[in-house]
């Protein structure tokens, strides 16, 4: 996605602080009239959301909402490989730096997403990776050298490897026939073999001994055969990394929930506990909700169904030991769920899968998150 590559001016930052202090007038029943970040922090949790430099710079309502509600930020695009190194050896940290300056102004930490991924690669990367194992490892290490040095003082948690696990048969996007392994087919896997995850984690640790190293993935949340198999695959990878003493501190579970799928709080909570038993932290990194198509019921009924699912999911994650939860955006108006045609609803409708609606009203999902942070029932 393209965006304006410009820094945020003091003239923009000043009114944002005032807007953030004003808050929203709508207060859901049985939930405190406080920002989600404040509610979460009061119980030892962290709430945050994904942001983009373009929205922060060009959408004051978005910036004000994030400044008020979120305690932790993650860039949607600005820290991915194709944005940071569009040409070999030429790095562009301008968009990421703009987000970092804004985050620092509001004293909000920013986590990194993502160093190694099969997507968001510039065109030059796959052919270079295919030249030889040595060339591929050199590309990885050169990227880590520049990016981790540049962000060392400001980003202390990175998704080092994103979405390494292969999607089983029956998933939305299953692996192509012939790939029977636990790892997703990717240019990194083809170049470096199954050990590419360990290679990346070790390289990150070598460059920063105190950085939180996170492995991030999706599709492990539902009560379904494909999700169950993906949970097994992820746990096998984590145990293998642990057995070999490979550096890893945390696992990110994205939480892109789908209402068409069944969900079992007991199964999901047990899975989070299995990860925690390996000595790893667990973060919910990209929570949003995709409704069925076409959606069922009016806005009130749809919002209630989404809220019930979100409360069950968040409560199960917290019961299992997760302490951090980020939503992938904050309002339906700017969500990828209506920008991305492969998941969008029919024209004229949008998924109601984030805490605020198109008009920036708090929804029942906001209330569900607040009550989950407080350890209360959905109400």
MIDRENTOR-503908 format. One line per 10 residues: number of its first residue (from 1); their letters; for each residue x negated, y, z of C-alpha. Coordinates in pm, 1 decimal. Layout:
NUM	a	X,Y,Z ~ ...
END
This chain:
1	xxxxxxxxxx	0.0,0.0,0.0 ~ -128.6,346.4,-83.1 ~ -123.2,634.7,160.6 ~ -264.7,980.9,196.6 ~ -621.6,957.7,318.7 ~ -634.4,1258.1,545.3 ~ -701.6,1320.9,909.5 ~ -435.8,1441.5,1151.6 ~ -453.3,1810.7,1228.9 ~ -409.9,1970.4,1573.2
11	xxxxxxxxxx	-100.5,2144.0,1430.3 ~ 59.0,1802.0,1382.6 ~ -50.5,1661.3,1718.0 ~ 89.2,1943.0,1929.8 ~ 457.0,1910.8,1833.6 ~ 432.0,1532.4,1858.9 ~ 351.3,1555.9,2227.6 ~ 656.6,1772.8,2283.2 ~ 880.2,1540.3,2081.6 ~ 750.8,1238.7,2274.0
21	xxxxxxxxxx	834.0,1400.3,2606.2 ~ 1192.5,1462.9,2496.3 ~ 1272.0,1092.9,2443.6 ~ 1606.2,963.1,2322.8 ~ 1946.3,1053.2,2464.1 ~ 2096.3,704.3,2432.1 ~ 2040.8,490.2,2739.4 ~ 2146.6,123.9,2725.2 ~ 2329.3,-3.1,3030.1 ~ 2140.9,-204.1,3290.9
31	xxxxxxxxxx	1798.8,-96.5,3167.1 ~ 1583.4,188.9,3299.9 ~ 1568.5,511.1,3099.8 ~ 1192.5,481.9,3062.3 ~ 968.5,404.2,2765.5 ~ 909.0,34.3,2704.2 ~ 538.3,80.4,2771.2 ~ 611.6,223.7,3114.2 ~ 863.1,-51.1,3198.3 ~ 614.4,-318.0,3089.8
41	xxxxxxxxxx	321.9,-162.0,3272.7 ~ 520.6,-150.9,3594.5 ~ 538.2,-531.2,3589.5 ~ 182.2,-593.9,3470.9 ~ 261.2,-631.8,3100.4 ~ 162.2,-433.4,2792.4 ~ 399.4,-323.7,2516.7 ~ 282.9,-187.3,2185.3 ~ 364.2,-171.6,1814.2 ~ 216.3,-162.2,1466.6
51	xxxxxxxxxx	156.7,174.8,1300.8 ~ 21.1,317.1,976.3 ~ -184.7,629.3,914.9 ~ 61.7,750.4,653.0 ~ 362.8,729.0,882.9 ~ 177.6,895.2,1169.1 ~ 76.7,1181.2,940.4 ~ 395.4,1223.7,737.3 ~ 683.7,1110.9,962.1 ~ 698.7,1319.0,1283.1
61	xxxxxxxxxx	995.9,1119.2,1412.9 ~ 798.4,796.9,1380.9 ~ 492.9,947.5,1547.7 ~ 699.0,1087.0,1834.1 ~ 874.2,755.3,1889.8 ~ 545.6,565.4,1899.4 ~ 387.9,825.3,2126.8 ~ 676.6,779.9,2369.3 ~ 739.1,404.7,2361.4 ~ 411.7,224.3,2288.9
71	xxxxxxxxxx	114.9,166.3,2517.0 ~ -94.5,-26.5,2264.0 ~ -126.5,14.5,1885.9 ~ -229.3,-205.5,1595.8 ~ -283.3,-86.1,1237.1 ~ -71.2,-253.8,972.9 ~ -320.4,-204.6,688.5 ~ -603.4,26.0,785.2 ~ -834.7,-235.8,938.9 ~ -793.3,-503.8,673.0
81	xxxxxxxxxx	-1077.6,-600.0,441.4 ~ -945.3,-440.4,122.8 ~ -893.8,-104.6,293.8 ~ -1224.4,-99.3,478.4 ~ -1446.9,-231.0,196.4 ~ -1270.5,-179.5,-138.2 ~ -1600.8,-217.7,-326.0 ~ -1895.6,-428.1,-220.0 ~ -2111.3,-225.7,15.1 ~ -1883.5,80.4,4.2
91	xxxxxxxxxx	-1688.0,120.6,325.8 ~ -1396.2,357.1,378.6 ~ -1295.0,398.7,743.0 ~ -1103.4,723.5,688.7 ~ -748.9,587.7,740.6 ~ -856.7,381.4,1042.5 ~ -1042.3,677.4,1189.0 ~ -728.9,890.5,1156.0 ~ -534.0,635.1,1359.0 ~ -810.6,612.9,1615.3
101	xxxxxxxxxx	-815.6,990.8,1663.3 ~ -439.4,998.5,1708.3 ~ -449.1,704.7,1949.5 ~ -724.7,869.4,2152.1 ~ -524.7,1193.4,2171.3 ~ -240.4,1002.8,2336.7 ~ -475.4,775.3,2533.7 ~ -352.2,459.9,2367.7 ~ -588.9,171.9,2286.8 ~ -591.7,29.1,1934.5
111	xxxxxxxxxx	-655.1,-338.4,1860.5 ~ -812.9,-452.1,1533.6 ~ -630.7,-650.7,1263.7 ~ -788.7,-836.7,1084.1 ~ -1149.5,-919.3,997.8 ~ -1104.4,-1250.5,813.8 ~ -782.3,-1334.0,628.3 ~ -689.7,-1509.5,304.8 ~ -488.1,-1202.5,197.8 ~ -577.9,-832.8,169.6
121	xxxxxxxxxx	-906.1,-912.4,-4.2 ~ -1032.4,-673.2,-273.6 ~ -1080.4,-825.1,-617.5 ~ -1457.3,-841.5,-581.4 ~ -1455.8,-1075.8,-280.8 ~ -1327.1,-1416.0,-407.9 ~ -1577.3,-1448.9,-697.2 ~ -1867.2,-1347.5,-474.5 ~ -1760.9,-1596.5,-206.5 ~ -1747.9,-1866.4,-472.1
131	xxxxxxxxxx	-2111.2,-1813.2,-574.2 ~ -2261.5,-2003.2,-281.8 ~ -2223.5,-2071.6,87.5 ~ -2510.6,-1834.8,162.5 ~ -2350.0,-1552.3,-36.6 ~ -2017.0,-1606.6,138.9 ~ -2171.2,-1596.5,483.7 ~ -2366.3,-1287.0,383.6 ~ -2045.5,-1108.7,278.8 ~ -1881.3,-1196.8,609.6
141	xxxxxxxxxx	-2176.4,-1084.3,817.8 ~ -2225.5,-759.0,627.0 ~ -1858.6,-673.5,681.1 ~ -1884.1,-753.0,1051.2 ~ -2206.1,-553.3,1083.2 ~ -2048.9,-233.8,956.3 ~ -1695.8,-262.0,1093.8 ~ -1779.1,-384.2,1444.2 ~ -2056.2,-127.6,1483.9 ~ -1826.3,151.5,1365.0
151	xxxxxxxxxx	-1540.2,57.1,1599.1 ~ -1741.7,-71.0,1895.8 ~ -1661.2,216.7,2130.9 ~ -1292.8,233.6,2037.5 ~ -1159.6,-113.7,1952.6 ~ -1215.0,-384.0,2212.9 ~ -987.6,-655.9,2073.3 ~ -997.6,-787.8,1716.3 ~ -802.2,-1050.2,1527.2 ~ -1124.6,-1207.3,1403.1
161	xxxxxxxxxx	-947.3,-1479.7,1203.7 ~ -589.6,-1430.8,1087.1 ~ -354.3,-1713.6,981.6 ~ -603.9,-1999.6,941.3 ~ -351.6,-2281.5,995.0 ~ -192.9,-2450.6,693.6 ~ 185.2,-2431.4,666.0 ~ 331.5,-2784.6,685.1 ~ 588.5,-2923.8,438.7 ~ 928.5,-2768.2,503.0
171	xxxxxxxxxx	784.0,-2425.6,584.8 ~ 890.0,-2113.9,396.4 ~ 561.5,-2115.7,205.4 ~ 410.7,-2464.3,241.2 ~ 57.7,-2543.6,134.4 ~ 14.7,-2657.6,-226.4 ~ 17.3,-3034.9,-284.7 ~ -319.6,-3190.0,-220.2 ~ -414.0,-2988.7,86.8 ~ -369.9,-3237.1,369.6
181	xxxxxxxxxx	-591.4,-3066.4,625.8 ~ -500.3,-2849.5,921.4 ~ -650.0,-2534.5,767.8 ~ -487.0,-2317.4,502.8 ~ -650.2,-2313.1,161.9 ~ -833.0,-1982.0,129.6 ~ -1142.4,-1834.0,-36.3 ~ -1317.1,-1853.9,302.7 ~ -1234.6,-2222.6,348.9 ~ -1346.6,-2306.4,-5.5
191	xxxxxxxxxx	-1672.7,-2114.7,38.5 ~ -1773.0,-2213.1,392.3 ~ -1576.1,-2529.2,463.4 ~ -1362.4,-2609.1,768.6 ~ -1619.3,-2450.7,999.1 ~ -1552.4,-2101.0,863.0 ~ -1337.3,-2016.3,1167.5 ~ -1620.6,-2103.4,1405.3 ~ -1871.2,-1919.7,1185.3 ~ -1659.5,-1603.1,1199.5
201	xxxxxxxxxx	-1605.4,-1621.4,1575.2 ~ -1974.3,-1680.1,1645.4 ~ -2071.9,-1393.8,1414.5 ~ -1834.3,-1157.4,1594.0 ~ -1965.5,-1261.3,1935.1 ~ -2324.9,-1213.1,1823.9 ~ -2244.5,-854.1,1732.8 ~ -2047.0,-769.5,2044.8 ~ -2079.3,-973.5,2361.8 ~ -1780.7,-815.0,2536.4
211	xxxxxxxxxx	-1532.1,-787.3,2249.6 ~ -1209.5,-984.9,2296.6 ~ -1204.7,-1232.3,2008.8 ~ -854.7,-1330.7,1898.8 ~ -726.4,-1590.8,1655.3 ~ -387.1,-1485.9,1517.6 ~ -119.6,-1698.0,1345.3 ~ 252.6,-1736.4,1280.4 ~ 515.4,-2003.3,1222.3 ~ 474.1,-2173.9,1562.2
221	xxxxxxxxxx	778.0,-2026.5,1735.5 ~ 1082.4,-2222.3,1614.1 ~ 1232.4,-2549.1,1731.1 ~ 1186.9,-2722.2,1395.5 ~ 968.8,-2999.8,1248.8 ~ 745.0,-2759.5,1048.1 ~ 688.7,-2536.2,1352.0 ~ 619.2,-2837.7,1572.5 ~ 358.6,-2963.7,1327.3 ~ 199.6,-2621.3,1301.0
231	xxxxxxxxxx	180.7,-2601.9,1682.2 ~ -2.2,-2937.1,1680.6 ~ -241.9,-2814.2,1412.1 ~ -316.5,-2493.1,1597.7 ~ -378.7,-2676.1,1925.0 ~ -614.1,-2918.4,1747.5 ~ -815.9,-2627.1,1613.9 ~ -826.5,-2454.5,1952.2 ~ -937.0,-2770.5,2130.8 ~ -1205.1,-2832.3,1869.3
241	xxxxxxxxxx	-1338.4,-2479.7,1913.7 ~ -1338.7,-2523.4,2290.5 ~ -1514.3,-2861.5,2270.1 ~ -1792.0,-2701.1,2062.2 ~ -1821.8,-2397.6,2291.3 ~ -1724.8,-2159.7,2010.6 ~ -1652.8,-1809.8,2138.5 ~ -1279.4,-1735.9,2156.1 ~ -1089.2,-1533.6,2414.0 ~ -727.0,-1512.9,2300.0
251	xxxxxxxxxx	-461.2,-1644.1,2065.4 ~ -215.5,-1412.3,1894.9 ~ 129.6,-1554.8,1821.0 ~ 286.3,-1324.3,1566.6 ~ 653.4,-1379.6,1648.8 ~ 814.0,-1308.8,1310.4 ~ 1138.2,-1471.1,1421.8 ~ 1410.9,-1595.5,1187.7 ~ 1769.7,-1623.3,1305.6 ~ 1833.5,-1920.6,1073.6
261	xxxxxxxxxx	1589.9,-2126.6,1281.7 ~ 1666.2,-2288.6,1615.1 ~ 1467.7,-2174.4,1917.0 ~ 1393.8,-2361.4,2239.8 ~ 1259.4,-2150.9,2529.5 ~ 1132.4,-2463.9,2705.3 ~ 937.8,-2586.5,2401.1 ~ 786.9,-2247.4,2329.2 ~ 697.0,-2178.4,2691.6 ~ 526.1,-2517.5,2716.3
271	xxxxxxxxxx	325.8,-2437.3,2401.3 ~ 206.0,-2107.6,2546.9 ~ 106.8,-2292.4,2864.7 ~ -89.3,-2544.6,2656.5 ~ -290.6,-2258.1,2508.5 ~ -338.9,-2097.7,2849.4 ~ -463.8,-2431.1,2986.0 ~ -756.4,-2401.4,2744.6 ~ -862.5,-2083.3,2923.2 ~ -730.5,-1856.7,2648.5
281	xxxxxxxxxx	-512.6,-1550.2,2677.6 ~ -193.6,-1532.3,2470.4 ~ -59.9,-1220.5,2298.7 ~ 262.5,-1175.7,2103.4 ~ 125.5,-961.7,1822.2 ~ 387.8,-894.0,1550.8 ~ 739.4,-944.2,1687.5 ~ 1037.2,-870.7,1465.6 ~ 1351.7,-1056.6,1363.9 ~ 1476.3,-1163.1,1023.1
291	xxxxxxxxxx	1853.5,-1212.9,1008.4 ~ 2036.2,-1467.0,795.5 ~ 2132.6,-1358.0,444.8 ~ 2396.8,-1228.3,426.9 ~ 2416.3,-1119.7,792.6 ~ 2706.5,-1239.0,1003.3 ~ 2938.6,-988.1,1173.9 ~ 2931.5,-613.6,1228.2 ~ 2637.2,-418.2,1367.9 ~ 2740.9,-482.6,1727.4
301	xxxxxxxxxx	2758.6,-859.6,1674.9 ~ 2434.5,-867.0,1477.4 ~ 2249.5,-660.8,1736.1 ~ 2378.9,-882.8,2013.8 ~ 2256.0,-1197.6,1838.4 ~ 1913.5,-1044.0,1773.2 ~ 1889.0,-927.2,2134.2 ~ 1973.3,-1273.1,2267.7 ~ 1701.2,-1431.5,2054.2 ~ 1441.4,-1167.8,2142.6
311	xxxxxxxxxx	1514.2,-1193.7,2514.0 ~ 1487.1,-1573.3,2503.3 ~ 1162.4,-1556.9,2306.3 ~ 995.1,-1285.9,2515.1 ~ 1103.3,-1442.0,2844.1 ~ 967.1,-1780.7,2736.2 ~ 638.1,-1621.4,2629.8 ~ 603.7,-1443.8,2962.9 ~ 698.5,-1755.6,3157.0 ~ 422.8,-1939.1,2968.8
321	xxxxxxxxxx	166.1,-1677.0,3062.5 ~ 160.8,-1414.1,2784.4 ~ 110.0,-1061.2,2917.4 ~ 105.0,-853.4,2597.3 ~ 380.0,-803.4,2339.3 ~ 369.9,-590.3,2025.8 ~ 648.1,-537.9,1774.0 ~ 562.0,-507.7,1404.7 ~ 684.5,-150.8,1383.6 ~ 939.8,18.1,1605.8
331	xxxxxxxxxx	1236.7,121.9,1388.3 ~ 1427.8,-56.9,1113.4 ~ 1379.5,252.3,895.9 ~ 1009.3,179.8,839.5 ~ 1003.7,-199.5,868.9 ~ 838.9,-430.0,615.0 ~ 1157.1,-635.4,641.3 ~ 1330.9,-399.2,399.9 ~ 1022.4,-292.6,199.1 ~ 922.0,-649.6,111.5
341	xxxxxxxxxx	1164.3,-782.3,-148.3 ~ 1096.4,-1147.4,-68.9 ~ 1249.2,-1106.0,277.8 ~ 1477.3,-801.8,236.5 ~ 1855.6,-818.7,258.2 ~ 2074.1,-713.7,-33.1 ~ 2068.3,-343.9,-131.5 ~ 2253.7,-127.9,116.5 ~ 2167.5,-339.7,419.4 ~ 1857.5,-388.5,633.8
351	xxxxxxxxxx	1748.6,-639.3,893.8 ~ 1819.2,-506.2,1242.3 ~ 1504.0,-662.6,1376.3 ~ 1325.1,-388.2,1571.8 ~ 1400.5,-194.9,1894.3 ~ 1530.6,120.2,1716.9 ~ 1774.8,140.7,1427.5 ~ 1753.9,344.5,1106.6 ~ 1887.9,653.7,1285.1 ~ 1637.0,604.3,1570.4
361	xxxxxxxxxx	1892.4,493.5,1828.3 ~ 1788.0,239.3,2086.0 ~ 1942.9,-98.0,2007.1 ~ 2028.1,-398.2,2215.5 ~ 1688.6,-540.0,2118.9 ~ 1525.0,-253.5,2310.9 ~ 1734.2,-340.8,2613.4 ~ 1650.9,-710.9,2575.3 ~ 1278.6,-634.7,2578.5 ~ 1314.5,-405.1,2879.2
371	xxxxxxxxx	1499.3,-672.1,3074.3 ~ 1249.0,-941.6,2971.9 ~ 962.6,-726.7,3100.0 ~ 1156.3,-681.2,3424.8 ~ 1223.2,-1054.4,3456.7 ~ 1597.0,-1000.0,3428.4 ~ 1860.5,-1187.7,3228.8 ~ 1975.5,-1043.9,2900.2 ~ 2286.1,-904.2,3071.7
END
